[in-house]
Amino acid sequence: MNILIRSAKIIDPNSSFNGKKADILIENGEIVEIKQNIKNDKYKVIEGENIHVSPGWFDMQANFRDPGFEHKEDLESGMNCAAAGGFTGVCVMPSTNPPLHSKSQIDYVINKTKGSIVDVFPVGCISHNYEGKDLAEMHDMKMAGAVAFSDDKKAIKDAGLVLRALQYSHNIGSFIITHCDDASISHGGQMNEGENSTALGLKGMPGLAEELMLERNLSILAYAGGKLHIPTVSTKNSVEMIRLAKAKGLNVTAGVAAVNLFLEDSALNDFDSNLKVNPPLRTKEEIEALKKGLASGVIDVIVSDHSPEDIESKDLEFDYASFGMIGLETA
């Protein structure tokens, strides 16, 4: 397809056109010319207000629910969603059914998405069968194409398993992604613990649950070595702990979900279960700390945390609704 895009603002730090407006001519799917006022009346023209063009985005944290939960999302619909949001590469989490805990499951994802417009990178389970007990077949999954290892939103209780996972993943040239949440503290929580949770009569999820697990995992990283990625931090104290860990030379990176950067817990005042997410929406103070952490480089990446649910899991009383929301088309 041949297309002429008029007066688009180009966002690409590696381009001399970064931050500038120009016309972009595309022939047979490739950009062939970028300059002001391209004269061409043969091609389809795209023009309008506030058009921005950038290289494709990459998302490190998404759930496509396939295999096993295709009534919520499948690989095809997930890739379509990613493409609509401008993403050309996505890491998919392993909390499927069966979970992505062996070579055959990694093969399934890679073979089913091969040749698609969106590159899909499977993340394998840390633990066998997603149970948090024994290490999964990391080496075999790595050889099959798994780019990292995670138990997704299921924080690993067993500190020894985290230790072994860091050591083993390091030996095979990979890394660990761990959600931080001490379930003994957050169990049954529905939203951020604070004034709003009290006013709404909902059990809170204190930031302490995230921070205690993060502190433990950073201590294990300091002992074991390896590389650790924290996918979705949500509190001021977490940002500070990661800053100090990086200052000490620990190989740790961190992400933040886009929704946690712009929605406060007060958005739940009308009990909208579509905004019930994990980690939960926090306060304005926490959001400002996250933004500062992002600007300073303490937080390395923004993720969509795309976690689609079916209507039967969301159209319920808030206490009974599932955590998760879509994000790839809006992040």
C-alpha positions, 0 to 999 in steps of 0.5 A: 500500500502506498500512503502519504502522511501529511504534517506528522510530528516525528518522535524518534530520538535516533532521527534528525527529524525528531520533534519536527513536523514533516510529510512521510511517503510510504511505498510498498510498506516502506518509508521512502521519503521524509521532508516538507511538502512532498508533492504527490497526488497518486497515493492515499493521503492521511492528514489531520490535527495532532498526528504523531509518528514513531517507531513501533512500541515494545511492551514488557508486560501483557497477558494474551490468555492463550492457551486456556482462557481464549474466552478472555483473549487469544493470541490473534486478538491480542496481537490485533490489540497491540497493533492498534495501540502502536506496539510491534513487539510484546512480551506475553506472561505465562499465566495460561492454562496450561502455564508456559512452564515447558518447551512445548508451551513456548513452542506453541506461542512461537509457532502460532505467532510466527510471521505476524505483524506483531512480534510476540516474545514468550516469558516462561514460568519460574516454577513448574506448573506455576505452583511456586514450588520447584524450578521449571525447565528454564534451560529448555524454555530458553533454547525454545525462545523464552526471553525471561522467566516469571510467575506473573502476578503470583508472587513467589513465597519461597525465598529459596526458589527466588535464590535458585531462579536468579542463580540458574537464570544467570547461568543460562544468560537470562533473567527473572521478573518477579511481582512483589506482593506479600499475600499474608498482608494483602490477602483479600484486599480490593484496592489501595489501603487508605482514606478511600478504602475506609470510606468505601468499606473495601479491604485495603492493599497496603503498600507495605505488602509490595515493599516487604517482598521487594526488600526481600527480593533485592536482598536475595539479588545482592547475595545470589547475583543475576538480573532481576526485573520488577514489573510494576512498582506502585509506591514511593518507598519501592522507588526509593528502594530500587534507587538505592539498589541501583546505587549499590550496583545491583543488576535490577530494573523496574517498570510501572503500569501506565494506569498507575501513572495517571489514575488515583484510587479516588477513581474507584469511588463509583465502584468501577470494577474495570479499574480494579487492578493489581497493583492497585491504583494509589494516591496522588503522592505515590503517583508523583513519586512514580513519575519522578522515578521514571524521569530520573531513570530509577524506573526503566520502562512503562508497561501496559500490564494488559490483562483482559477479563471476560464480562462474567469476571468483571460485571460483579460486585466489586469484592468479587470482580477479578483484577485486571484491565486492558491496556495495549490500545491506551498505554 
